[in-house]
Structure formats: C-alpha cells, structure tokens
Amino acid sequence: MTQSRDRRMNIDRIPSLLDRLLGAVMRTTQWLILPIVVLLFLQWPLRDIFRAYSREANDLGQWIFALYVAASVTAATRAHTHLAADLLARHYDPAVRDFIARCGAVLGLLPWALLVIFTSKNIVLGSIAVLEAFPDTYNSGYFIIKAALWVLAGLILTQAVVDAVRPRPSA
C-alpha cells in the first residue's frame, strides 16, 4: 500500500518537474536574442568594410533565430500572451476557464504538435542525417533550422501535457 502511494506521489510530481524544465529552457533561450541582434548588426560592417564573413554571420543568425522562435511560441503560451477569445470567457467561473484551457491543450495543442512531428519526420531526419548545409553558402548548420521545427513541436507538446494534467488552481 505504501509503495503504491509513493509511486503515485512520484507520478504526481512529473508535471511539476516538466514545468520547471520548460521554465529553465525559456529562461535560457530568451538570451538568444542578444547574439541575433549582434549578428544582424555585424552584417553591414562585415560586408561593406571588411568584405568578408557577412554571409556566415547571416547563416549563424538564421539558425539561432530559428531556435529562438521555437522557444518563443511556448514562452508566449506560458505567459498567456497569445491572442485569445477572451471577451466572453473572462466572465466565466475560474473552474470553467480552467476546463476550457485543459480542453484546448488536449484537443488542440497535443494533436497539432504530434502532427507536426510525424509529418515532418522525413524532412527533419533527412536533414540531420546529412548535416544539411545552407543552399546558398554551403555553410553548415541548415539542419538546425529544420530541427528547430521539432524543438518547437516538442516544447509545445510538453507544455500541453503540463497544462492538461497540472493540479487545479485553488479557489
């Protein structure tokens, strides 16, 4: 009996652990904006003054931006800053709003994230397998942009699971 209760307590902690992990990922990836800005700024002097490495800066900026955007969608979901049909819902009882949010996670986000993962399998795995390079410059790293699609879907999938099974807010 005690083992069953201990096991249940460990399972109950999984959403909290996932939530903390997602929080750590969001706190880390928010800083990717700094190298993106620096690389965008450096493209002009690299191209016009030094006449070198501007395309490399652009390529590096592109894959960092892809990872940043992949995490930003989940960060917006966590911060509740997405556009929402809230005109009527803000007047609903908190329990009803919570139920609607859980249904949205289970019926909207989970299937969408799984669809993206499964339908992009050949594109992403093929790109990673050959370590695809940028088509214009042949610089390595283009596969990271395609892999960012799975990062996006994986983060959304994880957030949807957390949202669907998290403990109900105290009234």
N, C-alpha and C positions, 0 to 999 in steps of 0.2 A: 504494500500500500504506500509506503514512504517513497519507494523508488518511483512509482507511478507519479506521485505528486511532485517529486524532484524533477523528473523528466518533463512534466507539464510546465513547471516553473522555468526550466531552461528553454522550452519552446516558446513560452510567452515573452522571453527576453529577445528573441530573434528580431522582431520588428524594431525594437529599440536599438539594437546593435546596427541593423541596416540603416536606420535613420541617422545614427551618429556617423556611420561610414559615409553616407551621402553628404552629410554636413561637412565632413572633413574634405571630401572631394570638391565640394562647392567652394569652400574657403581657399583651397589650393588653386583651383583653376581660375578663380577671379583675378589672380595676379598675371595670368597670361596676356591680359590687355596691355601690360607695360611693354613687353618685347614686340607686340604687334605695332604699337604706336612708334616705338623706336625704329623698327624696320621700315615702316611706311615713311617716316621722316628721312631715314638714311638713303632711300632710293634715289631721291633727286641729287644729292651731292655725289653719291657713288656713280650715277650715270653721267652727270654733266661736268663734274670736276675731276673725278678720278678715272672715269671711263672704264670702270670695272666693278664687278660684283653686284650690280643693281638687280640683275635677274635672279641671282642667288638669294638676295635679300627678299625679293618678291616671293620666290618659291617657299622660303622658310616662313615668311609671314602668312602665306596661304595655309600651310598645314597647321600652324599654331592657331590661326583664326578658326579653322575647321574644328579643332578640339575645344576652343573657347565657346563657339556656338553650340556644340554638342552639349556642353555642360550648362550653358546659359538657359536652355529651354527648361531643364529640370530645376534650375535655380529660380526661375520665374514661377514655376509651379509651386515650389516650396514656399515662396514668399507671397503667394496668392496675388500676383500682379498681372496674371493673364486677363484678357478681356473675358468677362463672364456675363451671363444673362442674369444679372443680379437685381434688376429693377423690382421684380416681384419677390424673389427669394429672400431678400433682406428682411422682409416682413414675416417670413416663416419662423416657426419654432426652431430653436437650435438643433433639436433632435432630427427634425425633418431636413434641415440643411445638411447635417452630417450624413444622413441616409442618402441624399442626392449626391453628395460628394463621393461616398463609397461606391454608389452605383456607377457614377461617371468613371471612377478608376477601374472598376471591374469590367464594365461593358464598353468603355471607350478606349482608355489608355492601354490596358493589358492586351486586347486583341490587336490594336494598332501596332504596338511595339513588337509583338510576335510576328505579325505580318511583315513588317519591315525587315526583321532579322531573317526570316525564312525566304522572302522573295529576293533579298539582296545577297544571299549566300554565295552564289557563283561569282558575282561581281567582286565582293569583298575578299573571299578566299583566293580567287584567281589573282587579284592584285597583290595580296600579301605573299602568295606563293612565289611570284616572280620579283617581288620588291619593286613594283612598278615605279618608273621614273616619270617626271614631268614631260609631257609630249613635246613641248617647245624647246626646252633647255636640256633635257636628258639628265637633269639633276635628280638625285634620289629623293624619296620622301612622298611621292604622289600617292603611294599606297596608304599613307597615314590619313589622307583626306578621305579615302574610301572607308578605311577602318573607323573613322570618326562617326560614320553612319551607325555602326554597331555600338559605339560608345553612347551616342545619342539614344538609341533604342534601349540599350541596356540600363542606362540611368533612368529613363522614363519607366521602364518595366519595374525596376527596383522601387522607385518612388510610388508607383501604382500599388505594388504589394504592400508597402508600408502604409499607404493611405487606406487601403481596403481592410487591413487587419489591426490597425492601431487601436489601442483602448479608446473607448468612447470618452469624450470630454465630460468632466464633472459638471453637474448643473449647479 
